Amino acid sequence: MVRTRRSPTSKRNENLIIMVFVSLLSFYAGSLFSMQASMTTTANCPTVSLSVSNDHSITEELSEKSAESDDNNMKNGRFPETVHRFATGMSRINKDEFTNRFEMGVPVDQSKPGEEEVLLLYSSERALTKKKKAEVTGLVPIPRLSVEDATENCEEMHIVLTDHTNRKQCVALVPQYESFHIQKWMRVDGQGGKMDATEDLRHVSRGYQSNGREKFRPPEPKHTRRFWEMLMPYIQNIDKVLDKLRPLVEKVAKNNQLVVMVCNKGQSELLMNFVCSLKARGLDYSQVLLFATDVETKELAESMGVTAFYDEIVSDF
C-alpha cells in the first residue's frame, strides 16, 4: 500500500476551513442564546451601593479646603490641577462634520437643536490644538473648531455615544487603569424595582430600565437543553458541510487569510451598504466569504460579486 503525504498547503487550508466553520457555529450558537432576551431569569446579581459619610464636620472642612484650592488652581486655566492629568482643555465640533469624518459603524441620529455639536475633552497638554489654545484651556466660552483643527494632535481618541434625551444623566470620568467598558449606575433598590430618587446609586446591567425590567436576560437550563437539540444538525453533518465549504475557502483565501461575514435577509440592506461602500472607495473584497442564512441573501450577495455559502442542513432551523 502506498501512502501519500499531504502538503503543508493542504493542511493549512484544512485548518482554515475548520476554523471558518467553527466561527460560523459559534455565531449561530450565540444567536440562539440571544433569542431568549424576553425570557425570565432566575439569576440574582449582587448590588453595590454608594455610602455617604455622616461626619459633617470633616466633610465641610474638606469641602472648604477643596474649594479654596480649586479657586487658586482655576485662575490659570479651565480645569484645576487636581484633574490636570486627564483634563486640560475642551473644544466643540459640529456633529455632522465629526461623524462624516469618523465612521463609527452605527447609524447616526440627525442633528437637532441642543445636540448639534460634539464635546471634545483633551487629556494632555500635548494633545491640545495649536489654534485657539488660550480659549481651549482658559476661563472663556468653549471654542468651536473644525474637526481637523480640534483633533490635529490627538494620537488616540475615545468616542462615547451618550444619551441626548435630556434625562437626569451624569457622566463621570475617573482617572484609573483604562477600561473600555462603560458602567451604568441607577437609583434603584437592587431588588429589581423601578427607579427611585430616594435610593442610592447602584451598579446595574446595561439593559436595566427605569421601570425595573431587564432588556437582556440569560437563558435558563431548560432553554440551554433545547439549544443543544437545535445544534445537533451542525455536529452531525460537519463533514458534509466542510466538503461543500472547502472549495469556496480555497477560492477566496489569499495567504491563508480571508474575511468571514454572516447575514440574513433582514440585514440584507446593511450588506448592500457594506458592498457599495467598498466599491465607492475602490477597496478589494474578493477575500470576503459570506455565510448566508437563507437563499435570498445568498443570491443577493452573489449578484454583487461576493462569494457566499448556504447550506439547507445548517442554515434552516
Beta strands, then each sheet from edge to edge (+ up, - down):
strand 1: 89-94
strand 2: 117-122
strand 3: 184-187
strand 4: 201-204
strand 5: 259-263
strand 6: 288-292
strand 7: 307-309
sheet 1: 1+ 2-
sheet 2: 3+ 4-
sheet 3: 5+ 6+ 7+
end
